[in-house]
Amino acid sequence: MANYELTYIVRPDLDKDAKAALVTRFDSILSNNGAKIDKSEDWDTRRFAYEINNYRQGTYHIVTFSSEDEKAVNEFDRLAKISGDILRHMIVAVDLEKLADAHAKQAAATQRAAERRAQREAERNATQAQSSASNQARTAATTSGK
């Protein structure tokens, strides 16, 4: 069974009900053609780097699914090309083991970055405290000398 990640961009001027109907329709296209949908969720509305069909932004929708054959992928691709409500789409085959490794590496890198930020902040605070103490001592010495 092959695993896929599907990303498609929906026109930003669709109202919520029409968008929900579109997502339901395309999810059912996948499931009716033998795919098992693991997750189907909106990602974000983003501004494009360039215009697509006279739109400067769109709502991204992500679907992860698995399928025995490419029937569901081919049918989604065919119908998404026809639909005027989907501006762009991309279907990628995913190796779950590599994806899990990539997520683990990303989580470890995020943790290391947070630790480095905390260490730099602690060093900055110590330097500021030392500088403040030095200034106070200098001020006390100049006022006691008068």
PyMOL commands that set and color helices and strands:
alter all, ss='L'
color gray80, all
select helices_A, chain A and resi 16-32+71-82+96-144
alter helices_A, ss='H'
color red, helices_A
select strands_A, chain A and resi 2-10+35-52+55-67+86-94
alter strands_A, ss='S'
color yellow, strands_A
deselect
rebuild
show_as cartoon
